[in-house]
């Protein structure tokens, strides 16, 4: 049975929970500027030491647009029937990692480019700003999820 609109509650997530959830996602979306316009692409990724690593084709639009630019990255999980779930957004400066030794080391993290490619590099995004929120069916669900993570309730319903 679907949760009624008025029964859903929104809570902001603290940074620790955002980082925990970031590590559970397999596919995310990178937002960058292409030709002075916003662009968004699905990507695979890995997280290590407050940096995201996104494998991409050498010379791809993502790699070209990310050289030193501030980009956004988003992951989420949702239940379409109940219209509940969570999302996490990261913002930070990017750099391209193309040195073959560094690429080989990053390959050990397990992320592979979204489309098949012959030669890839990585876009690294420093996690400078991270925000998230959870939409639940009842305020106690927010408290329960945060208690499991060892944290108290961050915010009540909007």
C-alpha positions in Angstrom: 0.0 0.0 0.0 1.4 3.4 -1.0 2.2 6.0 1.6 -0.1 9.0 1.3 1.5 12.3 0.4 0.8 13.9 3.8 2.3 10.9 5.6 5.8 11.4 4.1 8.4 13.3 6.0 11.7 14.9 5.0 14.9 15.0 7.0 18.3 16.5 6.2 21.1 14.0 6.4 24.3 14.8 8.3 27.7 14.5 6.5 28.6 11.1 7.9 25.3 9.6 6.7 25.7 11.2 3.3 29.2 9.7 3.0 27.9 6.3 4.1 25.1 6.3 1.6 27.4 7.5 -1.2 29.4 4.3 -0.7 26.3 2.2 -1.2 25.4 3.5 -4.7 26.7 1.9 -7.9 25.7 4.5 -10.5 25.7 8.3 -10.0 25.2 11.4 -12.1 27.9 14.0 -12.8 26.7 17.5 -13.6 29.2 19.7 -15.5 29.2 22.5 -18.0 29.4 21.8 -21.7 29.5 24.7 -24.2 28.3 27.1 -21.4 25.2 24.9 -20.8 24.6 22.4 -18.0 25.0 18.7 -18.8 24.3 15.6 -16.7 25.5 12.1 -17.5 25.2 8.8 -15.6 28.6 7.4 -14.5 30.1 4.6 -12.5 32.3 5.7 -9.6 34.3 4.8 -6.6 35.0 6.7 -3.4 38.4 6.9 -1.6 39.7 9.4 1.0 37.0 12.1 0.4 37.4 11.9 -3.4 35.1 10.5 -6.0 36.8 8.7 -9.0 34.8 8.5 -12.2 36.2 6.3 -15.0 35.6 7.8 -18.4 36.9 7.6 -22.0 40.1 9.6 -22.6 39.0 12.8 -24.3 35.3 12.4 -23.4 33.0 15.3 -22.8 33.1 14.5 -19.1 36.9 14.5 -19.0 37.2 17.7 -21.1 34.6 19.6 -19.1 36.0 18.5 -15.8 39.6 19.8 -16.0 39.8 21.9 -12.9 36.1 22.8 -13.0 33.8 22.7 -10.0 31.3 19.9 -10.7 28.3 18.3 -8.9 27.6 14.7 -8.4 24.4 13.0 -7.3 23.3 9.5 -6.2 19.9 8.4 -4.9 17.7 5.5 -4.0 13.9 5.6 -4.1 10.8 3.5 -3.8 8.6 4.6 -6.7 5.4 3.1 -5.2 5.8 4.8 -1.8 7.7 7.9 -3.2 10.2 7.5 -0.4 14.0 7.4 -0.6 17.2 9.5 -0.2 19.6 11.5 -2.3 23.1 12.8 -1.7 24.8 15.6 -3.7 28.5 16.3 -3.7 30.1 19.5 -5.1 33.8 20.0 -5.5 36.7 20.8 -7.8 37.7 18.2 -10.4 40.9 17.0 -12.0 41.7 14.5 -14.7 43.9 11.5 -13.7 45.5 10.1 -16.8 48.9 8.9 -15.7 48.9 5.1 -16.6 50.3 4.1 -13.1 47.6 6.2 -11.3 44.9 4.8 -13.6 46.0 1.3 -12.9 46.0 1.9 -9.2 42.5 3.5 -9.4 41.3 0.5 -11.4 41.8 -1.5 -8.2 38.8 0.4 -6.7 36.5 -1.6 -9.0 34.7 1.1 -10.9 34.5 0.7 -14.7 33.5 3.2 -17.3 29.7 3.3 -18.0 30.1 2.7 -21.7 32.7 0.2 -23.0 36.0 1.9 -23.9 39.4 0.9 -25.0 41.4 3.5 -23.0 40.2 5.4 -20.0 41.2 8.0 -17.5 39.5 9.1 -14.3 37.8 12.3 -13.3 38.6 12.9 -9.6 36.2 15.1 -7.6 37.2 16.3 -4.2 34.3 16.1 -1.8 34.2 19.7 -0.6 30.4 20.0 0.0 28.1 17.2 0.7 24.3 17.4 1.3 21.5 14.9 1.4 18.0 14.2 2.5 15.7 11.3 3.2 12.0 11.1 2.5 10.3 8.6 4.8 6.8 7.4 5.6 7.0 8.4 9.2 9.3 10.5 11.4 10.3 7.5 13.4 11.8 5.9 10.2 14.2 8.8 10.1 15.2 8.4 13.7 15.6 4.6 13.3 17.8 5.0 10.3 20.0 7.5 12.0 20.1 5.6 15.3 21.4 2.5 13.3 24.2 4.8 12.0 25.0 6.0 15.5 23.6 9.5 15.1 20.6 11.4 16.5 17.9 13.0 14.4 19.3 15.9 12.4 16.1 17.6 11.3 12.4 17.1 11.6 9.8 17.2 8.8 9.6 20.3 6.6 
